[in-house]
Amino acid sequence: MKVKEKSAITREEAQKILEGKVSYYDALARAAALREKFFGKKVRIQVLDNIKNGNCAENCCYCAQRKEGASPIETYLLKSDEEIFADAQKAKENGAYRFCMVTSGTGLSSNTAKRLSHIIRRIHDELGIKVCLSAGFVDKEKATLLRDAGLDRYNHNLNTSEKFYPQICTTHTYEDRIKTVEAVKSVGVSLCSGVIIGMGETVTDIVDVAFMLKELGIESIPVNFFIPVPGHVVKNPTALNPEFCLRVLIVFRLINPDAEIRMAAGREGHLRSLQATALLVANSLFASGYLNVKGSSMQETLALIKDIGYVSEVESGGADFFKNEGELTINSYKATNFPELLKFPKKTKALK
């Protein structure tokens, strides 16, 4: 899907929403109307598979896999073809719309690009599930190889604004990231590129990157909320709260009306009780965890979607993947769940 709809707000309006100067309810209603116009009541579930972990030469300050980082993560080389295929098969069986493969490191060597293209072709041909790859910097030649293998989407996040970028990484530039986005775009592969909110950026930075993603024609925008993993070196992380996080999602929807907006890493801890409300704005989410942090299980995610009256969208374009209805009953009010009800005394002492 090519994004074509014009932004519904200006930079000034977006900044006011983030600063709390616009009614929360009015902004939410506008964003929800656009979400339903372009995506109805469907929610796309993405499953992320970290196929290579650690030993990264980049120094992105927010990452557990960063150069010289001290996080206690497990490091491993690229998983075997059979392991990756099995993970993709499980993702499809669980109802994932797209299988997202992620590798650590600066970019792909020619040999690794060829190997991943073989895996992508097998997943595409045998499972029929959409595939996304996030593997750092790629040029037009490697992007073409991956496209011809059946790659549906390539992820390369901008993470923040061009102005703020030197504060979070110095081993490569913002322009390096833009070049990869443009290389992938030039060969006709769909693009996924998003942000991390809460690294000390200003609301102006958030507005700037939201409009940059619009300018680049990004079709899928994951909005991550910073998780302070052991080993990070973010100097002044922002104190996030659920309302502000929801306002961020609202702004990204209003600036990118027909793009896939995903509430990504950090949704559980930062949006908290507003996760279901956020689905009125976002039409996509991750299930079963993130790169180096656990997240909601598939069953919890399916229940979240169902509780708000929405349905999960499967790869075929159909909807509602609730095969095991009984398993989605979480903390239901059944008599058997309350064997020892609190018994209040018939008489209580008067308050003095």
Backbone torsions as a table, in degrees:
resi	resn	phi	psi	omega
1	MET	NA	125.4	176.4
2	LYS	-89.5	130.6	179.8
3	VAL	-80.1	127.9	-175.0
4	LYS	-130.1	-21.9	-174.7
5	GLU	-65.4	137.1	178.6
6	LYS	-71.4	153.3	176.9
7	SER	-59.8	143.0	-177.2
8	ALA	-91.0	-6.8	179.5
9	ILE	-139.1	162.9	176.0
10	THR	-91.8	172.4	175.9
11	ARG	-60.0	-42.0	-178.7
12	GLU	-64.1	-41.4	178.7
13	GLU	-66.6	-39.7	179.4
14	ALA	-62.3	-43.0	-179.5
15	GLN	-64.5	-38.8	179.1
16	LYS	-64.8	-37.7	177.4
17	ILE	-62.3	-44.5	-179.0
18	LEU	-68.2	-30.4	179.9
19	GLU	-84.0	-0.6	178.5
20	GLY	78.7	17.3	-178.2
21	LYS	-91.0	-2.1	177.0
22	VAL	-118.1	139.3	179.9
23	SER	-50.6	126.3	178.2
24	TYR	-55.5	-43.0	-176.5
25	TYR	-71.1	-39.8	178.7
26	ASP	-65.6	-44.1	180.0
27	ALA	-64.8	-41.2	179.0
28	LEU	-63.2	-42.5	-179.4
29	ALA	-62.4	-42.1	179.6
30	ARG	-64.1	-45.2	-178.6
31	ALA	-67.5	-40.3	-179.4
32	ALA	-64.2	-36.4	179.1
33	ALA	-64.3	-39.4	178.7
34	LEU	-70.4	-39.9	178.5
35	ARG	-59.7	-45.0	-179.0
36	GLU	-72.1	-32.3	178.0
37	LYS	-60.6	-43.1	-174.6
38	PHE	-96.2	-21.9	-175.4
39	PHE	-130.7	0.8	178.6
40	GLY	59.6	-134.7	-179.3
41	LYS	-107.9	19.5	-177.7
42	LYS	-90.3	145.8	177.4
43	VAL	-127.6	128.5	178.9
44	ARG	-92.8	123.8	178.2
45	ILE	-97.9	125.5	177.9
46	GLN	-108.3	139.4	174.7
47	VAL	-113.6	125.6	-175.0
48	LEU	-100.2	131.8	179.8
49	ASP	-121.9	114.3	179.9
50	ASN	-82.1	94.1	-170.4
51	ILE	-86.7	-8.8	174.2
52	LYS	-151.6	129.0	-169.6
53	ASN	-128.5	133.8	173.1
54	GLY	82.5	-177.5	177.6
55	ASN	57.1	42.3	-178.8
56	CYS	-92.5	140.5	-178.4
57	ALA	-86.0	-5.5	-179.0
58	GLU	-89.9	156.4	-177.1
59	ASN	-114.4	34.5	178.1
60	CYS	-53.6	119.0	-167.4
61	CYS	-68.0	-19.0	-176.0
62	TYR	-88.9	-8.2	-166.2
63	CYS	-100.0	139.4	177.2
64	ALA	-71.0	-17.4	-177.1
65	GLN	-100.4	10.2	-173.7
66	ARG	-61.9	156.0	175.4
67	LYS	-56.5	129.9	178.9
68	GLU	64.2	17.5	177.5
69	GLY	-71.5	154.5	-177.5
70	ALA	-111.7	21.6	-178.2
71	SER	-75.9	146.8	-177.1
72	PRO	-86.3	40.2	-177.5
73	ILE	-77.5	157.1	174.8
74	GLU	-79.7	129.3	176.9
75	THR	-104.0	140.6	177.4
76	TYR	-156.6	152.3	178.0
77	LEU	-75.5	179.9	-178.1
78	LEU	-55.0	129.6	177.8
79	LYS	-58.8	160.5	177.4
80	SER	-70.1	159.6	178.5
81	ASP	-56.8	-41.4	-177.8
82	GLU	-67.3	-37.9	177.8
83	GLU	-63.0	-45.6	-179.0
84	ILE	-64.9	-42.7	179.6
85	PHE	-63.4	-41.6	178.9
86	ALA	-62.6	-38.8	177.8
87	ASP	-64.7	-40.1	179.0
88	ALA	-65.7	-40.7	179.3
89	GLN	-62.9	-43.0	178.6
90	LYS	-64.1	-40.5	179.1
91	ALA	-60.2	-43.7	179.7
92	LYS	-64.7	-43.8	-179.6
93	GLU	-61.6	-30.7	-179.4
94	ASN	-83.8	-5.1	175.5
95	GLY	99.5	19.4	179.2
96	ALA	-69.9	141.5	175.4
97	TYR	-79.1	-36.7	-178.2
98	ARG	-143.7	142.9	177.7
99	PHE	-101.6	120.9	-174.1
100	CYS	-110.5	115.7	178.9
101	MET	-97.4	133.9	-177.7
102	VAL	-128.6	133.3	175.0
103	THR	-120.0	147.2	172.3
104	SER	-81.1	163.7	176.7
105	GLY	114.3	170.8	-176.6
106	THR	-71.9	-40.4	-177.8
107	GLY	-176.9	-170.5	-175.3
108	LEU	-98.2	134.3	168.4
109	SER	-76.7	167.0	179.6
110	SER	-62.1	-41.5	-179.3
111	ASN	-66.1	-41.8	179.8
112	THR	-67.6	-37.5	178.3
113	ALA	-62.0	-40.8	179.2
114	LYS	-66.4	-42.0	-179.7
115	ARG	-65.1	-44.1	179.6
116	LEU	-66.6	-33.4	177.8
117	SER	-64.2	-36.0	177.0
118	HIS	-65.1	-43.0	179.6
119	ILE	-65.7	-43.4	-179.9
120	ILE	-60.8	-43.7	179.8
121	ARG	-61.5	-40.6	-179.6
122	ARG	-66.4	-44.6	178.6
123	ILE	-62.4	-43.2	-179.8
124	HIS	-62.8	-47.1	-174.7
125	ASP	-76.2	-41.1	-173.6
126	GLU	-90.4	-30.9	-177.4
127	LEU	-106.2	-27.1	178.6
128	GLY	70.6	17.6	179.1
129	ILE	-95.5	147.1	178.2
130	LYS	-67.4	145.7	-176.3
131	VAL	-125.0	133.8	173.4
132	CYS	-119.2	143.5	178.4
133	LEU	-126.7	136.1	173.7
134	SER	-125.0	106.4	-173.1
135	ALA	-139.9	31.0	176.5
136	GLY	78.6	-150.2	-174.1
137	PHE	-75.7	135.1	174.6
138	VAL	-136.2	152.0	175.1
139	ASP	-100.9	-179.7	-176.4
140	LYS	-62.3	-37.1	-179.2
141	GLU	-63.4	-47.0	180.0
142	LYS	-69.4	-37.5	177.8
143	ALA	-61.9	-37.7	178.7
144	THR	-66.5	-42.1	178.3
145	LEU	-59.1	-45.1	-179.4
146	LEU	-68.4	-39.4	177.8
147	ARG	-60.9	-45.6	-177.8
148	ASP	-65.7	-22.0	178.0
149	ALA	-81.3	-11.0	178.9
150	GLY	110.4	12.5	178.5
151	LEU	-61.4	128.0	-177.7
152	ASP	-87.6	-35.9	-173.4
153	ARG	-153.4	146.6	176.1
154	TYR	-120.5	134.2	-179.6
155	ASN	-102.8	130.6	173.4
156	HIS	-153.5	96.3	-173.3
157	ASN	-71.8	142.1	170.1
158	LEU	-80.0	-29.3	174.6
159	ASN	75.2	-42.1	-179.8
160	THR	-160.4	-169.8	-178.9
161	SER	-77.0	162.0	177.5
162	GLU	-62.1	-38.5	-178.9
163	LYS	-64.1	-40.5	-175.5
164	PHE	-86.1	-14.8	-171.4
165	TYR	-55.3	-41.6	179.6
166	PRO	-59.6	-16.9	178.4
167	GLN	-78.8	-16.2	-177.2
168	ILE	-115.5	-11.2	179.2
169	CYS	-161.9	139.0	178.1
170	THR	-126.1	-4.9	-179.5
171	THR	-83.9	-11.2	170.4
172	HIS	-152.3	171.0	-174.4
173	THR	-110.7	168.3	175.2
174	TYR	-61.7	-39.2	179.6
175	GLU	-62.7	-34.1	176.3
176	ASP	-59.7	-40.4	-179.7
177	ARG	-68.9	-41.7	178.4
178	ILE	-60.5	-40.0	-179.4
179	LYS	-61.5	-40.6	177.9
180	THR	-65.9	-43.6	177.3
181	VAL	-57.0	-44.7	-178.2
182	GLU	-69.8	-34.1	178.2
183	ALA	-65.7	-43.5	179.4
184	VAL	-66.2	-43.7	-179.5
185	LYS	-61.6	-35.7	-176.1
186	SER	-66.9	-21.5	-179.4
187	VAL	-101.9	5.3	173.8
188	GLY	86.9	14.9	176.3
189	VAL	-87.7	136.3	178.5
190	SER	-63.0	147.0	-175.3
191	LEU	-113.5	138.3	172.2
192	CYS	-118.7	122.7	179.2
193	SER	-152.1	129.7	-175.1
194	GLY	-140.8	-153.5	-169.2
195	VAL	-138.3	165.5	169.0
196	ILE	-122.3	120.2	-178.5
197	ILE	-98.4	134.5	174.6
198	GLY	110.9	18.3	-178.9
199	MET	-97.6	10.5	-179.7
200	GLY	104.9	5.3	179.3
201	GLU	-72.3	161.3	177.1
202	THR	-90.6	169.3	176.8
203	VAL	-65.3	-29.2	176.5
204	THR	-64.3	-39.3	176.4
205	ASP	-60.8	-41.6	-179.5
206	ILE	-63.7	-44.3	179.0
207	VAL	-63.9	-42.7	-179.1
208	ASP	-59.9	-45.7	-177.6
209	VAL	-72.3	-33.0	177.5
210	ALA	-62.3	-41.7	178.3
211	PHE	-74.6	-30.1	175.8
212	MET	-64.8	-41.9	177.7
213	LEU	-63.3	-36.0	175.7
214	LYS	-65.0	-44.7	-179.6
215	GLU	-61.6	-36.0	-179.6
216	LEU	-79.5	-9.1	179.2
217	GLY	72.2	35.4	-178.0
218	ILE	-70.1	130.4	-175.6
219	GLU	-90.0	-22.6	-179.2
220	SER	-135.3	123.7	-174.4
221	ILE	-123.6	102.0	174.4
222	PRO	-79.6	126.8	177.2
223	VAL	-104.4	104.4	179.4
224	ASN	-93.8	147.3	175.6
225	PHE	-114.4	125.4	-169.7
226	PHE	-51.8	128.2	175.6
227	ILE	-110.3	120.8	-176.7
228	PRO	-75.1	72.1	-179.3
229	VAL	-67.0	148.6	176.3
230	PRO	-56.4	131.7	179.5
231	GLY	103.1	-10.9	179.5
232	HIS	-71.2	157.2	178.2
233	VAL	-130.2	32.8	174.3
234	VAL	-65.7	123.8	-171.8
235	LYS	-72.4	-46.3	-176.0
236	ASN	-133.8	70.8	179.8
237	PRO	-60.3	146.3	-178.2
238	THR	-81.5	140.2	174.2
239	ALA	-79.1	105.3	-177.1
240	LEU	-91.6	150.7	172.7
241	ASN	-133.9	160.4	-174.6
242	PRO	-55.8	-41.9	-178.2
243	GLU	-64.2	-43.7	-179.8
244	PHE	-64.0	-41.6	179.3
245	CYS	-61.2	-39.0	177.7
246	LEU	-68.2	-38.4	176.4
247	ARG	-61.6	-36.7	176.8
248	VAL	-61.3	-47.0	179.2
249	LEU	-62.2	-38.7	178.2
250	ILE	-60.5	-46.1	-179.5
251	VAL	-62.4	-43.5	179.5
252	PHE	-64.8	-34.9	177.3
253	ARG	-69.1	-44.1	-177.5
254	LEU	-68.7	-30.9	177.7
255	ILE	-81.0	-32.2	-178.8
256	ASN	-123.5	70.0	-169.7
257	PRO	-56.1	-41.3	-174.8
258	ASP	-105.0	13.9	176.3
259	ALA	-86.6	154.4	173.1
260	GLU	-74.1	114.9	178.9
261	ILE	-104.0	122.3	-175.4
262	ARG	-113.5	125.5	169.4
263	MET	-82.0	111.5	-168.0
264	ALA	-106.3	-138.0	-174.4
265	ALA	-55.0	140.1	177.9
266	GLY	89.9	-2.0	-177.4
267	ARG	-62.3	-38.9	-176.4
268	GLU	-63.9	-44.1	-175.6
269	GLY	-86.1	-25.8	-176.2
270	HIS	-101.2	-40.2	176.2
271	LEU	-80.7	-32.3	177.4
272	ARG	48.4	-116.0	-174.8
273	SER	-71.1	-7.7	179.9
274	LEU	-97.2	11.0	-179.7
275	GLN	-61.0	-44.1	180.0
276	ALA	-65.2	-41.4	177.1
277	THR	-61.4	-36.9	-179.8
278	ALA	-62.3	-25.3	177.3
279	LEU	-70.3	-13.5	172.4
280	LEU	-69.9	-17.0	-178.0
281	VAL	-113.2	-49.3	179.2
282	ALA	-85.8	149.0	179.1
283	ASN	-120.8	17.9	-176.6
284	SER	-154.6	151.6	175.3
285	LEU	-157.8	165.9	174.0
286	PHE	-94.8	150.2	172.6
287	ALA	-129.2	153.7	175.8
288	SER	72.5	25.6	170.7
289	GLY	101.3	176.6	-175.7
290	TYR	-123.2	-157.1	-174.7
291	LEU	-61.6	-60.5	-177.4
292	ASN	-127.3	20.4	-178.3
293	VAL	-135.8	137.3	178.2
294	LYS	-72.6	153.1	177.5
295	GLY	-137.4	-166.8	179.7
296	SER	-64.4	144.5	176.8
297	SER	-71.4	167.4	177.8
298	MET	-60.5	-42.2	-179.0
299	GLN	-65.2	-40.2	176.9
300	GLU	-64.6	-38.7	179.5
301	THR	-67.1	-43.3	177.4
302	LEU	-62.0	-39.4	178.8
303	ALA	-65.6	-40.0	178.0
304	LEU	-58.7	-44.4	-179.8
305	ILE	-65.1	-44.0	-177.1
306	LYS	-68.7	-36.8	-177.3
307	ASP	-60.1	-29.9	-178.9
308	ILE	-93.5	3.0	176.7
309	GLY	87.3	15.8	179.0
310	TYR	-102.0	174.3	-179.5
311	VAL	-131.9	151.2	178.5
312	SER	-81.5	138.8	-178.7
313	GLU	-97.8	123.0	-179.7
314	VAL	-93.4	168.2	-172.7
315	GLU	-55.3	-34.9	-176.0
316	SER	-70.2	-10.7	-178.9
317	GLY	100.1	-6.7	177.0
318	GLY	-77.1	-170.3	-178.0
319	ALA	-146.9	167.7	174.9
320	ASP	68.0	91.6	-177.0
321	PHE	-101.2	22.8	-176.5
322	PHE	-78.4	79.0	-178.8
323	LYS	-74.3	-41.2	-175.4
324	ASN	-106.0	76.6	-174.6
325	GLU	-52.9	-42.9	-177.1
326	GLY	-63.2	-32.9	-177.3
327	GLU	-71.4	-14.8	-177.8
328	LEU	-89.3	-1.0	179.5
329	THR	-82.4	96.9	-176.4
330	ILE	-104.9	126.0	179.8
331	ASN	52.8	40.5	-179.1
332	SER	-72.1	153.7	-177.7
333	TYR	-87.4	82.3	175.6
334	LYS	-112.9	149.1	-177.5
335	ALA	-57.3	-34.6	-177.9
336	THR	-68.2	-16.4	179.5
337	ASN	-86.1	-5.7	-177.8
338	PHE	-129.0	68.1	-177.2
339	PRO	-67.4	-27.0	-178.6
340	GLU	-129.3	81.9	179.5
341	LEU	-69.5	142.3	178.3
342	LEU	-65.4	125.2	-178.1
343	LYS	-99.4	114.6	178.4
344	PHE	-81.4	141.1	178.3
345	PRO	-67.1	148.0	-179.0
346	LYS	-64.8	-33.7	-179.1
347	LYS	-121.1	139.1	177.9
348	THR	-121.7	151.5	-179.7
349	LYS	-73.8	141.3	178.2
350	ALA	-65.7	142.6	178.3
351	LEU	-70.2	135.6	179.2
352	LYS	-88.2	NA	NA
